[in-house]
């Protein structure tokens, strides 16, 4: 039986499907952490990044203020964000 738009069932489906949409994990430049520390933290905590990719991302954040590290489901982005924050990096999530 089809449901009407605006029912609790539709709202629950919308919430579930939105959690599967990719979000962007963004690294922000800071003047505190060394290049080596940032690259090591990225490689250690974001499995999708190689050392070379992490270095390139760090340089973009340094030169432009921020960079998208990865696009992934919200739950994974939150996990990565928490890991980076524990390593004293500034990371945000953009939807």
Biopython code that builds the backbone (N, CA, C, O; Angstrom):
import numpy as np
from Bio.PDB.StructureBuilder import StructureBuilder

atoms = [
    (1, "UNK", "N", (0.842, -1.172, 0.000)),
    (1, "UNK", "CA", (0.000, 0.000, 0.000)),
    (1, "UNK", "C", (0.892, 1.240, 0.000)),
    (1, "UNK", "O", (1.734, 1.375, 0.888)),
    (2, "UNK", "N", (0.737, 2.158, -0.970)),
    (2, "UNK", "CA", (1.558, 3.360, -1.009)),
    (2, "UNK", "C", (1.245, 4.281, 0.154)),
    (2, "UNK", "O", (0.118, 4.337, 0.647)),
    (3, "UNK", "N", (2.250, 4.985, 0.570)),
    (3, "UNK", "CA", (2.053, 5.935, 1.656)),
    (3, "UNK", "C", (1.931, 7.338, 1.082)),
    (3, "UNK", "O", (2.398, 7.620, -0.021)),
    (4, "UNK", "N", (1.304, 8.195, 1.841)),
    (4, "UNK", "CA", (1.159, 9.579, 1.416)),
    (4, "UNK", "C", (2.427, 10.343, 1.764)),
    (4, "UNK", "O", (3.101, 10.053, 2.752)),
    (5, "UNK", "N", (2.729, 11.314, 0.935)),
    (5, "UNK", "CA", (3.896, 12.151, 1.210)),
    (5, "UNK", "C", (3.674, 12.882, 2.522)),
    (5, "UNK", "O", (2.588, 13.399, 2.783)),
    (6, "UNK", "N", (4.705, 12.918, 3.335)),
    (6, "UNK", "CA", (4.627, 13.616, 4.605)),
    (6, "UNK", "C", (4.301, 12.705, 5.777)),
    (6, "UNK", "O", (4.194, 13.182, 6.907)),
    (7, "UNK", "N", (4.143, 11.428, 5.545)),
    (7, "UNK", "CA", (3.874, 10.519, 6.657)),
    (7, "UNK", "C", (5.166, 10.220, 7.393)),
    (7, "UNK", "O", (6.256, 10.524, 6.910)),
    (8, "UNK", "N", (5.031, 9.623, 8.560)),
    (8, "UNK", "CA", (6.208, 9.242, 9.344)),
    (8, "UNK", "C", (7.075, 8.261, 8.566)),
    (8, "UNK", "O", (8.302, 8.308, 8.646)),
    (9, "UNK", "N", (6.427, 7.367, 7.808)),
    (9, "UNK", "CA", (7.169, 6.381, 7.030)),
    (9, "UNK", "C", (8.074, 7.074, 6.008)),
    (9, "UNK", "O", (9.246, 6.722, 5.881)),
    (10, "UNK", "N", (7.534, 8.059, 5.279)),
    (10, "UNK", "CA", (8.335, 8.790, 4.298)),
    (10, "UNK", "C", (9.465, 9.555, 4.970)),
    (10, "UNK", "O", (10.576, 9.605, 4.442)),
    (11, "UNK", "N", (9.199, 10.144, 6.116)),
    (11, "UNK", "CA", (10.231, 10.898, 6.823)),
    (11, "UNK", "C", (11.372, 9.977, 7.242)),
    (11, "UNK", "O", (12.542, 10.349, 7.154)),
    (12, "UNK", "N", (11.029, 8.778, 7.697)),
    (12, "UNK", "CA", (12.060, 7.822, 8.102)),
    (12, "UNK", "C", (12.897, 7.385, 6.902)),
    (12, "UNK", "O", (14.115, 7.245, 7.014)),
    (13, "UNK", "N", (12.254, 7.171, 5.761)),
    (13, "UNK", "CA", (12.996, 6.794, 4.555)),
    (13, "UNK", "C", (13.901, 7.926, 4.093)),
    (13, "UNK", "O", (15.044, 7.691, 3.701)),
    (14, "UNK", "N", (13.402, 9.136, 4.136)),
    (14, "UNK", "CA", (14.212, 10.290, 3.730)),
    (14, "UNK", "C", (15.436, 10.420, 4.618)),
    (14, "UNK", "O", (16.532, 10.689, 4.128)),
    (15, "UNK", "N", (15.260, 10.229, 5.933)),
    (15, "UNK", "CA", (16.380, 10.343, 6.864)),
    (15, "UNK", "C", (17.405, 9.250, 6.593)),
    (15, "UNK", "O", (18.607, 9.512, 6.589)),
    (16, "UNK", "N", (16.931, 8.020, 6.364)),
    (16, "UNK", "CA", (17.844, 6.907, 6.118)),
    (16, "UNK", "C", (18.616, 7.112, 4.818)),
    (16, "UNK", "O", (19.829, 6.906, 4.783)),
    (17, "UNK", "N", (17.935, 7.512, 3.756)),
    (17, "UNK", "CA", (18.620, 7.685, 2.480)),
    (17, "UNK", "C", (19.572, 8.860, 2.508)),
    (17, "UNK", "O", (20.602, 8.826, 1.835)),
    (18, "UNK", "N", (19.258, 9.905, 3.268)),
    (18, "UNK", "CA", (20.171, 11.045, 3.332)),
    (18, "UNK", "C", (21.463, 10.675, 4.043)),
    (18, "UNK", "O", (22.504, 11.275, 3.775)),
    (19, "UNK", "N", (21.419, 9.694, 4.948)),
    (19, "UNK", "CA", (22.644, 9.286, 5.634)),
    (19, "UNK", "C", (23.579, 8.537, 4.690)),
    (19, "UNK", "O", (24.767, 8.394, 4.980)),
    (20, "UNK", "N", (23.056, 8.059, 3.565)),
    (20, "UNK", "CA", (23.876, 7.343, 2.598)),
    (20, "UNK", "C", (24.490, 8.276, 1.560)),
    (20, "UNK", "O", (25.426, 7.892, 0.858)),
    (21, "UNK", "N", (23.970, 9.498, 1.458)),
    (21, "UNK", "CA", (24.524, 10.457, 0.514)),
    (21, "UNK", "C", (25.910, 10.878, 0.981)),
    (21, "UNK", "O", (26.128, 11.106, 2.171)),
    (22, "UNK", "N", (26.841, 10.980, 0.048)),
    (22, "UNK", "CA", (28.187, 11.352, 0.468)),
    (22, "UNK", "C", (28.267, 12.793, 0.970)),
    (22, "UNK", "O", (27.571, 13.683, 0.481)),
    (23, "UNK", "N", (29.119, 12.990, 1.939)),
    (23, "UNK", "CA", (29.435, 14.310, 2.463)),
    (23, "UNK", "C", (30.932, 14.518, 2.276)),
    (23, "UNK", "O", (31.666, 13.566, 2.011)),
    (24, "UNK", "N", (31.380, 15.749, 2.412)),
    (24, "UNK", "CA", (32.793, 16.062, 2.232)),
    (24, "UNK", "C", (33.458, 16.266, 3.585)),
    (24, "UNK", "O", (32.966, 17.027, 4.419)),
    (25, "UNK", "N", (34.566, 15.592, 3.796)),
    (25, "UNK", "CA", (35.403, 15.807, 4.969)),
    (25, "UNK", "C", (36.476, 16.814, 4.567)),
    (25, "UNK", "O", (37.252, 16.573, 3.642)),
    (26, "UNK", "N", (36.510, 17.943, 5.270)),
    (26, "UNK", "CA", (37.377, 19.057, 4.888)),
    (26, "UNK", "C", (38.468, 19.267, 5.934)),
    (26, "UNK", "O", (38.193, 19.326, 7.132)),
    (27, "UNK", "N", (39.702, 19.378, 5.467)),
    (27, "UNK", "CA", (40.837, 19.717, 6.316)),
    (27, "UNK", "C", (41.092, 21.210, 6.192)),
    (27, "UNK", "O", (41.125, 21.754, 5.089)),
    (28, "UNK", "N", (41.274, 21.872, 7.341)),
    (28, "UNK", "CA", (41.549, 23.306, 7.368)),
    (28, "UNK", "C", (43.002, 23.538, 7.755)),
    (28, "UNK", "O", (43.561, 22.817, 8.581)),
    (29, "UNK", "N", (43.599, 24.543, 7.151)),
    (29, "UNK", "CA", (44.977, 24.896, 7.451)),
    (29, "UNK", "C", (45.099, 25.416, 8.874)),
    (29, "UNK", "O", (44.190, 26.061, 9.395)),
    (30, "UNK", "N", (46.226, 25.128, 9.488)),
    (30, "UNK", "CA", (46.555, 25.732, 10.781)),
    (30, "UNK", "C", (48.040, 26.064, 10.770)),
    (30, "UNK", "O", (48.797, 25.549, 9.947)),
    (31, "UNK", "N", (48.439, 26.911, 11.671)),
    (31, "UNK", "CA", (49.839, 27.323, 11.737)),
    (31, "UNK", "C", (50.592, 26.622, 12.860)),
    (31, "UNK", "O", (51.659, 27.074, 13.275)),
    (32, "UNK", "N", (50.039, 25.526, 13.347)),
    (32, "UNK", "CA", (50.616, 24.853, 14.506)),
    (32, "UNK", "C", (51.304, 23.547, 14.127)),
    (32, "UNK", "O", (52.439, 23.304, 14.535)),
    (33, "UNK", "N", (50.629, 22.708, 13.355)),
    (33, "UNK", "CA", (51.133, 21.365, 13.063)),
    (33, "UNK", "C", (52.162, 21.369, 11.939)),
    (33, "UNK", "O", (52.062, 22.137, 10.983)),
    (34, "UNK", "N", (53.148, 20.496, 12.076)),
    (34, "UNK", "CA", (54.174, 20.365, 11.043)),
    (34, "UNK", "C", (53.627, 19.596, 9.845)),
    (34, "UNK", "O", (52.622, 18.892, 9.942)),
    (35, "UNK", "N", (54.306, 19.746, 8.727)),
    (35, "UNK", "CA", (53.936, 19.028, 7.511)),
    (35, "UNK", "C", (53.940, 17.524, 7.774)),
    (35, "UNK", "O", (52.996, 16.824, 7.408)),
    (36, "UNK", "N", (54.989, 17.037, 8.399)),
    (36, "UNK", "CA", (55.109, 15.604, 8.670)),
    (36, "UNK", "C", (53.963, 15.097, 9.536)),
    (36, "UNK", "O", (53.411, 14.027, 9.279)),
    (37, "UNK", "N", (53.606, 15.865, 10.559)),
    (37, "UNK", "CA", (52.527, 15.443, 11.453)),
    (37, "UNK", "C", (51.205, 15.360, 10.701)),
    (37, "UNK", "O", (50.460, 14.394, 10.863)),
    (38, "UNK", "N", (50.908, 16.361, 9.883)),
    (38, "UNK", "CA", (49.638, 16.369, 9.144)),
    (38, "UNK", "C", (49.574, 15.192, 8.188)),
    (38, "UNK", "O", (48.574, 14.474, 8.154)),
    (39, "UNK", "N", (50.623, 14.987, 7.414)),
    (39, "UNK", "CA", (50.633, 13.882, 6.449)),
    (39, "UNK", "C", (50.509, 12.545, 7.168)),
    (39, "UNK", "O", (49.745, 11.682, 6.735)),
    (40, "UNK", "N", (51.236, 12.365, 8.243)),
    (40, "UNK", "CA", (51.159, 11.117, 9.004)),
    (40, "UNK", "C", (49.759, 10.890, 9.571)),
    (40, "UNK", "O", (49.244, 9.773, 9.531)),
    (41, "UNK", "N", (49.148, 11.945, 10.097)),
    (41, "UNK", "CA", (47.802, 11.824, 10.662)),
    (41, "UNK", "C", (46.791, 11.470, 9.575)),
    (41, "UNK", "O", (45.890, 10.663, 9.805)),
    (42, "UNK", "N", (46.936, 12.065, 8.403)),
    (42, "UNK", "CA", (46.016, 11.757, 7.306)),
    (42, "UNK", "C", (46.153, 10.310, 6.852)),
    (42, "UNK", "O", (45.156, 9.607, 6.692)),
    (43, "UNK", "N", (47.377, 9.873, 6.646)),
    (43, "UNK", "CA", (47.610, 8.499, 6.171)),
    (43, "UNK", "C", (47.172, 7.476, 7.216)),
    (43, "UNK", "O", (46.613, 6.436, 6.870)),
    (44, "UNK", "N", (47.420, 7.763, 8.476)),
    (44, "UNK", "CA", (47.091, 6.825, 9.551)),
    (44, "UNK", "C", (45.591, 6.717, 9.811)),
    (44, "UNK", "O", (45.115, 5.684, 10.283)),
    (45, "UNK", "N", (44.850, 7.770, 9.509)),
    (45, "UNK", "CA", (43.443, 7.805, 9.908)),
    (45, "UNK", "C", (42.440, 7.793, 8.769)),
    (45, "UNK", "O", (41.243, 7.632, 9.005)),
    (46, "UNK", "N", (42.898, 7.958, 7.554)),
    (46, "UNK", "CA", (41.998, 7.917, 6.400)),
    (46, "UNK", "C", (42.560, 6.898, 5.414)),
    (46, "UNK", "O", (43.439, 7.226, 4.617)),
    (47, "UNK", "N", (42.064, 5.676, 5.463)),
    (47, "UNK", "CA", (42.628, 4.593, 4.649)),
    (47, "UNK", "C", (42.592, 4.855, 3.145)),
    (47, "UNK", "O", (43.385, 4.280, 2.400)),
    (48, "UNK", "N", (41.690, 5.709, 2.696)),
    (48, "UNK", "CA", (41.576, 5.999, 1.266)),
    (48, "UNK", "C", (42.766, 6.796, 0.730)),
    (48, "UNK", "O", (42.972, 6.836, -0.483)),
    (49, "UNK", "N", (43.547, 7.428, 1.594)),
    (49, "UNK", "CA", (44.628, 8.307, 1.156)),
    (49, "UNK", "C", (45.985, 7.619, 1.203)),
    (49, "UNK", "O", (46.352, 6.995, 2.199)),
    (50, "UNK", "N", (46.720, 7.746, 0.107)),
    (50, "UNK", "CA", (48.119, 7.313, 0.088)),
    (50, "UNK", "C", (48.970, 8.444, 0.668)),
    (50, "UNK", "O", (48.472, 9.546, 0.903)),
    (51, "UNK", "N", (50.237, 8.168, 0.894)),
    (51, "UNK", "CA", (51.132, 9.200, 1.407)),
    (51, "UNK", "C", (51.224, 10.367, 0.430)),
    (51, "UNK", "O", (51.186, 11.525, 0.846)),
    (52, "UNK", "N", (51.342, 10.078, -0.843)),
    (52, "UNK", "CA", (51.432, 11.135, -1.859)),
    (52, "UNK", "C", (50.145, 11.969, -1.896)),
    (52, "UNK", "O", (50.200, 13.196, -1.971)),
    (53, "UNK", "N", (49.000, 11.304, -1.843)),
    (53, "UNK", "CA", (47.726, 12.035, -1.836)),
    (53, "UNK", "C", (47.605, 12.902, -0.585)),
    (53, "UNK", "O", (47.145, 14.041, -0.656)),
    (54, "UNK", "N", (48.015, 12.365, 0.546)),
    (54, "UNK", "CA", (47.957, 13.122, 1.800)),
    (54, "UNK", "C", (48.845, 14.356, 1.722)),
    (54, "UNK", "O", (48.462, 15.430, 2.186)),
    (55, "UNK", "N", (50.022, 14.206, 1.140)),
    (55, "UNK", "CA", (50.933, 15.343, 0.986)),
    (55, "UNK", "C", (50.308, 16.412, 0.084)),
    (55, "UNK", "O", (50.365, 17.600, 0.400)),
    (56, "UNK", "N", (49.719, 15.995, -1.024)),
    (56, "UNK", "CA", (49.080, 16.945, -1.937)),
    (56, "UNK", "C", (47.898, 17.650, -1.268)),
    (56, "UNK", "O", (47.712, 18.854, -1.446)),
    (57, "UNK", "N", (47.112, 16.913, -0.511)),
    (57, "UNK", "CA", (45.966, 17.505, 0.191)),
    (57, "UNK", "C", (46.445, 18.506, 1.236)),
    (57, "UNK", "O", (45.873, 19.587, 1.371)),
    (58, "UNK", "N", (47.496, 18.146, 1.976)),
    (58, "UNK", "CA", (48.030, 19.044, 2.991)),
    (58, "UNK", "C", (48.523, 20.334, 2.353)),
    (58, "UNK", "O", (48.287, 21.418, 2.887)),
    (59, "UNK", "N", (49.208, 20.228, 1.213)),
    (59, "UNK", "CA", (49.718, 21.422, 0.527)),
    (59, "UNK", "C", (48.577, 22.314, 0.032)),
    (59, "UNK", "O", (48.672, 23.540, 0.098)),
    (60, "UNK", "N", (47.508, 21.703, -0.459)),
    (60, "UNK", "CA", (46.349, 22.499, -0.903)),
    (60, "UNK", "C", (45.709, 23.215, 0.279)),
    (60, "UNK", "O", (45.340, 24.384, 0.167)),
    (61, "UNK", "N", (45.575, 22.534, 1.397)),
    (61, "UNK", "CA", (45.013, 23.177, 2.587)),
    (61, "UNK", "C", (45.913, 24.325, 3.029)),
    (61, "UNK", "O", (45.424, 25.385, 3.417)),
    (62, "UNK", "N", (47.217, 24.118, 2.971)),
    (62, "UNK", "CA", (48.170, 25.158, 3.370)),
    (62, "UNK", "C", (48.071, 26.379, 2.449)),
    (62, "UNK", "O", (48.095, 27.519, 2.913)),
    (63, "UNK", "N", (47.963, 26.133, 1.162)),
    (63, "UNK", "CA", (47.956, 27.226, 0.189)),
    (63, "UNK", "C", (46.600, 27.906, 0.027)),
    (63, "UNK", "O", (46.540, 29.104, -0.249)),
    (64, "UNK", "N", (45.517, 27.161, 0.195)),
    (64, "UNK", "CA", (44.180, 27.702, -0.084)),
    (64, "UNK", "C", (43.289, 27.815, 1.149)),
    (64, "UNK", "O", (42.173, 28.325, 1.053)),
    (65, "UNK", "N", (43.761, 27.351, 2.300)),
    (65, "UNK", "CA", (42.977, 27.470, 3.528)),
    (65, "UNK", "C", (42.240, 26.211, 3.922)),
    (65, "UNK", "O", (42.056, 25.944, 5.109)),
    (66, "UNK", "N", (41.812, 25.427, 2.930)),
    (66, "UNK", "CA", (41.152, 24.157, 3.232)),
    (66, "UNK", "C", (41.138, 23.298, 1.983)),
    (66, "UNK", "O", (41.405, 23.775, 0.880)),
    (67, "UNK", "N", (40.819, 22.013, 2.173)),
    (67, "UNK", "CA", (40.767, 21.071, 1.071)),
    (67, "UNK", "C", (39.816, 19.934, 1.435)),
    (67, "UNK", "O", (39.732, 19.537, 2.597)),
    (68, "UNK", "N", (39.111, 19.419, 0.456)),
    (68, "UNK", "CA", (38.277, 18.232, 0.669)),
    (68, "UNK", "C", (39.202, 17.014, 0.680)),
    (68, "UNK", "O", (39.918, 16.753, -0.286)),
    (69, "UNK", "N", (39.172, 16.284, 1.781)),
    (69, "UNK", "CA", (40.006, 15.093, 1.905)),
    (69, "UNK", "C", (39.377, 13.898, 1.205)),
    (69, "UNK", "O", (40.016, 13.233, 0.389)),
    (70, "UNK", "N", (38.111, 13.631, 1.535)),
    (70, "UNK", "CA", (37.374, 12.523, 0.937)),
    (70, "UNK", "C", (35.898, 12.878, 0.915)),
    (70, "UNK", "O", (35.437, 13.748, 1.654)),
    (71, "UNK", "N", (35.177, 12.193, 0.059)),
    (71, "UNK", "CA", (33.722, 12.243, 0.084)),
    (71, "UNK", "C", (33.255, 10.834, 0.391)),
    (71, "UNK", "O", (33.633, 9.876, -0.284)),
    (72, "UNK", "N", (32.422, 10.721, 1.425)),
    (72, "UNK", "CA", (32.011, 9.409, 1.904)),
    (72, "UNK", "C", (30.711, 9.554, 2.684)),
    (72, "UNK", "O", (30.257, 10.675, 2.913)),
    (73, "UNK", "N", (30.097, 8.437, 3.100)),
    (73, "UNK", "CA", (28.892, 8.523, 3.926)),
    (73, "UNK", "C", (29.165, 9.277, 5.230)),
    (73, "UNK", "O", (30.288, 9.276, 5.736)),
    (74, "UNK", "N", (28.144, 9.908, 5.753)),
    (74, "UNK", "CA", (28.263, 10.751, 6.943)),
    (74, "UNK", "C", (28.909, 10.031, 8.112)),
    (74, "UNK", "O", (29.779, 10.595, 8.775)),
    (75, "UNK", "N", (28.507, 8.806, 8.379)),
    (75, "UNK", "CA", (29.030, 8.080, 9.533)),
    (75, "UNK", "C", (30.546, 7.898, 9.437)),
    (75, "UNK", "O", (31.259, 8.055, 10.428)),
    (76, "UNK", "N", (31.031, 7.567, 8.243)),
    (76, "UNK", "CA", (32.467, 7.385, 8.060)),
    (76, "UNK", "C", (33.187, 8.730, 8.185)),
    (76, "UNK", "O", (34.258, 8.814, 8.785)),
    (77, "UNK", "N", (32.594, 9.778, 7.616)),
    (77, "UNK", "CA", (33.194, 11.119, 7.717)),
    (77, "UNK", "C", (33.297, 11.555, 9.173)),
    (77, "UNK", "O", (34.295, 12.156, 9.572)),
    (78, "UNK", "N", (32.275, 11.256, 9.967)),
    (78, "UNK", "CA", (32.315, 11.607, 11.394)),
    (78, "UNK", "C", (33.429, 10.851, 12.112)),
    (78, "UNK", "O", (34.118, 11.417, 12.961)),
    (79, "UNK", "N", (33.607, 9.586, 11.777)),
    (79, "UNK", "CA", (34.687, 8.792, 12.370)),
    (79, "UNK", "C", (36.046, 9.395, 12.023)),
    (79, "UNK", "O", (36.888, 9.590, 12.899)),
    (80, "UNK", "N", (36.253, 9.688, 10.738)),
    (80, "UNK", "CA", (37.515, 10.281, 10.310)),
    (80, "UNK", "C", (37.726, 11.637, 10.966)),
    (80, "UNK", "O", (38.838, 11.953, 11.390)),
    (81, "UNK", "N", (36.681, 12.436, 11.055)),
    (81, "UNK", "CA", (36.786, 13.758, 11.679)),
    (81, "UNK", "C", (37.243, 13.627, 13.131)),
    (81, "UNK", "O", (38.131, 14.358, 13.571)),
    (82, "UNK", "N", (36.645, 12.709, 13.867)),
    (82, "UNK", "CA", (37.026, 12.508, 15.268)),
    (82, "UNK", "C", (38.493, 12.103, 15.378)),
    (82, "UNK", "O", (39.209, 12.577, 16.260)),
    (83, "UNK", "N", (38.931, 11.234, 14.490)),
    (83, "UNK", "CA", (40.326, 10.787, 14.502)),
    (83, "UNK", "C", (41.281, 11.954, 14.238)),
    (83, "UNK", "O", (42.309, 12.090, 14.902)),
    (84, "UNK", "N", (40.928, 12.792, 13.260)),
    (84, "UNK", "CA", (41.791, 13.926, 12.929)),
    (84, "UNK", "C", (41.829, 14.946, 14.057)),
    (84, "UNK", "O", (42.883, 15.508, 14.353)),
    (85, "UNK", "N", (40.696, 15.183, 14.680)),
    (85, "UNK", "CA", (40.645, 16.118, 15.805)),
    (85, "UNK", "C", (41.510, 15.614, 16.955)),
    (85, "UNK", "O", (42.169, 16.406, 17.629)),
    (86, "UNK", "N", (41.511, 14.308, 17.181)),
    (86, "UNK", "CA", (42.376, 13.737, 18.231)),
    (86, "UNK", "C", (43.859, 13.941, 17.917)),
    (86, "UNK", "O", (44.708, 13.897, 18.808)),
    (87, "UNK", "N", (44.153, 14.165, 16.637)),
    (87, "UNK", "CA", (45.529, 14.443, 16.226)),
    (87, "UNK", "C", (45.780, 15.947, 16.082)),
    (87, "UNK", "O", (46.726, 16.371, 15.419)),
    (88, "UNK", "N", (44.922, 16.736, 16.710)),
    (88, "UNK", "CA", (45.044, 18.207, 16.750)),
    (88, "UNK", "C", (44.911, 18.868, 15.385)),
    (88, "UNK", "O", (45.460, 19.949, 15.173)),
    (89, "UNK", "N", (44.196, 18.243, 14.456)),
    (89, "UNK", "CA", (43.928, 18.859, 13.160)),
    (89, "UNK", "C", (42.523, 19.458, 13.179)),
    (89, "UNK", "O", (41.678, 19.072, 13.986)),
    (90, "UNK", "N", (42.295, 20.393, 12.288)),
    (90, "UNK", "CA", (40.975, 21.028, 12.173)),
    (90, "UNK", "C", (40.272, 20.403, 10.986)),
    (90, "UNK", "O", (40.719, 20.563, 9.850)),
    (91, "UNK", "N", (39.187, 19.698, 11.224)),
    (91, "UNK", "CA", (38.437, 19.032, 10.166)),
    (91, "UNK", "C", (36.948, 19.289, 10.372)),
    (91, "UNK", "O", (36.446, 19.233, 11.495)),
    (92, "UNK", "N", (36.256, 19.568, 9.286)),
    (92, "UNK", "CA", (34.815, 19.771, 9.321)),
    (92, "UNK", "C", (34.145, 18.888, 8.274)),
    (92, "UNK", "O", (34.797, 18.316, 7.401)),
    (93, "UNK", "N", (32.836, 18.798, 8.389)),
    (93, "UNK", "CA", (32.051, 18.013, 7.438)),
    (93, "UNK", "C", (31.100, 18.962, 6.717)),
    (93, "UNK", "O", (30.405, 19.761, 7.344)),
    (94, "UNK", "N", (31.080, 18.862, 5.404)),
    (94, "UNK", "CA", (30.159, 19.664, 4.587)),
    (94, "UNK", "C", (29.179, 18.733, 3.898)),
    (94, "UNK", "O", (29.561, 17.724, 3.305)),
    (95, "UNK", "N", (27.909, 19.093, 3.988)),
    (95, "UNK", "CA", (26.887, 18.278, 3.326)),
    (95, "UNK", "C", (26.523, 18.860, 1.975)),
    (95, "UNK", "O", (25.677, 18.307, 1.272)),
]
sb = StructureBuilder()
sb.init_structure("model")
sb.init_model(0)
sb.init_chain("A")
sb.init_seg("    ")
for serial, (resi, resn, name, xyz) in enumerate(atoms, 1):
    if name == "N":
        sb.init_residue(resn, " ", resi, " ")
    sb.init_atom(name, np.array(xyz, "f"), 0.0, 1.0, " ", f" {name:<3s}", serial, name[0])
structure = sb.get_structure()
